[in-house]
């Protein structure tokens, strides 16, 4: 089977007549086609048939719709507006008041947002000669828990150390703009590093799921590190964890050296 744009070779057996079905045609498939029949006696080429692909026109359709995204306070975000349509579709972004903030671009338009500090609503708009469609996207301000403060080593032995830290207070700016109200600390994670000459010599060890309810007097939490090496330098830091929003930045770092291990000598 021959066309002006493609060359196909199809093998089949038939008696009388044969046919072929084309699926998922493109506009580029339009053109003249011929059927080439061959056997031991020779080959014969049919007369040409013209295949016309009907062009389908449709209003724009926005692809990969997103209703809202969560962004940390003061962070950046990129919003993408992508659409399909025929004739050619252009896209742009509008403010909530439908004021254009990007120019029309063919197919896809990207909105770059920097230093986001408050909730907002933006509109993805797609347009062609058959019509216009819009889809709103909401920006929600979320914030992971603030990092613990006042981390210190209270006591240490040859193979253990007692740590203490306090939860941080949420800043007033974030309290006023955070739309996700649940920022409860569910647990804490301690990161433990073994040090030598001030340098980390082992990968960090994570001690996870330390309950946030184990607070002592004055709101401080204490935790006992075990299975440490005698007379070894360690560095620790702590992160607060919210099951909903994720892990905080680390607390202040604390270094300490475990005590030497003194073996008791028994006299007989």
Secondary structure, DSSP 8 states (H G I E B T S, - for coil): -EESS-B-------SS-------S--GGG-EEEE-EEEETTEEEE---EEE------EEEEEES--SEEEEETT--EEEEEEEEEES--EEEEEETT--B-S--EESEEEEEE-S--S-EEEEEEEEETTEEEEEEEEEEEE------EEEEEEEE-SS-EEEEEE-----HHHHHH---------EEEEEEEEEETTEE-S--EEEEEEETT-B-GGGEEEEEE-S--TT-EEEEEEEEEETTTEE------EEEE-----------
